Amino acid sequence: MKKYTIGLSVTYHDSALAIVDEQGRVLFAEATERFLQNKRALNCEPDQLALIPSLLEQYCPDPDEITIAINWQKKRPLYETVVNQLGCLSAPGLLRQGIKRLRSLLENYKLHHMIACQRQSIHLAGINVVRTVRQYYPACRLSFVDFDHHLTHAATACFTSPYQQAACAVIDSFGENGSMAFYRYERGQLQRIHETRGTGSIGFYYMKITELCGFDWLKGEEWKVMGLAPYGRLNPVLYDLLKATVTVEGFQCRHRGAELFKVVDQLQAFKRGVDEPIETAADLAFTGQFFFAELMTQLLEHLHQETGLENLALAGGCGLNSAFNGHIVQRTGFKSVHIPSAPADDGTALGAALLGCYGKKPAPILKEALSPYLGSVITDQAVERFREINQTFIIEHLPGRIVVETARRLSQGALIAWVQGRSEFGPRALGNRSILADPRYAKTQDAINQRIKFREKYRPFAPAILAEYGSAYFEQYQDSPYMDKTLTIRPDKRAQLGAVCHVDGTGRLQSVTEQRNARFYALLTAFYDLTDVPVLLNTSFNVMGKPLVHSLEDCLTVLMSTGLDALVVNDYLITKNKDESA
């Protein structure tokens, strides 16, 4: 019997699909945005009809049974049912006046839009998988399961961790009943400690800060707030206003009483104008991040006190705040923190798949955290097919030499896209879909922003470091396999890392080991041999506003349309013209 579970993140944003076999082995996991090349894939099904046949053929050959597991409960909350019956979740309904304002930092029409999109996504969950299975595998039995949203987050965080025992916090914008849930993970099983109810939400709070800074949270631009914050200072007046909007008491997150809307109106005075430079929002970003860190610290310290556990598994959209994550160990009683490579809603596809697979059985305990390299592959055959018709690029096949040659070019200042093996599951490039550069010179940061990424100057780049040198380069070093933590670079090392040292002396690092990624480890080692610096600048292989590249065609488009010097795909070196420095 060949049994598979297909997990679907059917959230209206960051949809994703994961496939596991009967033993719980992860065969595939990838966000929908990659295949569509549509950032965040808003309102797009995770089981794209054009993609599902090839995925089933490759990862579920001749299936006898498939379970489709989704990351939301099909039974919807009472409030959602009521406002739907009142017509508030239709296009004209978003315009309706006289509806009581929800106690939230976001306006009703934005909240109702999210609920409407979410409702539609759940309604269509799995429809393309079913059609495809019926066409190609008519004898295959299909079954369906749906899970509490926060439980799928918790499963992703805990089942992919190396922990036998951990406290788990899920903190995002909203779930079925509230914005947070807390669990105890022990012997492969999850026990819920507390679930919040109501509109109080740290996720919504950060979305509001993003909005006030002049950025767009629908596009996922919370990153920009984190990058801008170190340029600002604490604004006491704004800080007091923010404290008047959200409070944390134990596990509860609440908005203040009737005064909330008055305070929200006052916050508008701090909003960056459309024509104002981004720098004018620096104090807003700093103060917003500062208060966010206070709220998170209160919650996590309470969780530690309630559980007495040393390990923390953190998930939900707030788990992407690497600027705070690097301080969790110092600010709470937890001694170790695991954040999965995909802590946001794309990751819940994997959580749903694993829950659907294990059922009531305990999950196996992993010796090492699950590898993030779970997505699609760009094959040698694709490069060879292109090579046959190519008249534009120079394509060299360098098996056995590609690592050393790439390291040499990087040490000489080349900006190189590096594509190897399976793509990363989660939002960050971790050495398989990366743009790499020499980290030693500050001018390199400007070159990448201006010639390749076409993005704002203030946004930092990440240092990928050989893990054994982590303590030599970072204060209070912690393992950070998925660029999930921002740490302080030692003062005596900052001059060596001019391109990846942020204005506040920090870096959102990736700890690289041979076991996690042998090819990337070899490249870092070769660069270290040439430069005596065990670090590379690592940023995602995309341009601003686009997701990570998916196909060879995507790679070549970015190479052709930007200032990249070279593209490496597996053992192939592709350049626009002959490198005179070679």
Secondary structure, 3 states (H helix, E strand, C coil): CCEEEEEEECCCCCCEEEEEECCCCEEEEEEHHHHHCCHHHCCCCCCCCCCHHHHHHHHCCCCCEEEEEECCCCCCCHHHHHHHHCCCCCCHHHHCCCCCCCCCCCCHHHHHHHHHHHHHHHHCCCHHHHHHHHHHCCCCEEEEEECCHHHHHHHHHHHCCCCCEEEEEEECCCCCCCCEEEEEEECCEEEEEEECCCCCCHHHHHHHHHHHCCCCHHHCCHHHHHHHHHHCCCCHHHHHHHHCCEEEECCEEEECCCCHHHHHHHHHHHCCCCCCCHHHHHHHHHHHHHHHHHHHHHHHHHHHHHHCCCEEEEECHHHHCHHHHCCHHHHCCCCEEECCCCCCHHHHHHHHHHHHHHCCCCCCCCCCCCCCEEEEECCHHHHHHHHHHCCCCEEEECCCCHHHHHHHHHHCCCCEEEECCEEECCCCCCCCEEEEECCCCHHHHHHHHHHHHCCCCCCCCEEEEEHHHHHHHECCCCCCCCCCEEEEECHHHHHHHCCCCCCCCEEEEEEECCCCCHHHHHHHHHHHHHHCCCEEEEEECCCCCCCCCCCHHHHHHHHHHCCCCEEEECCEEEECCCCCCC
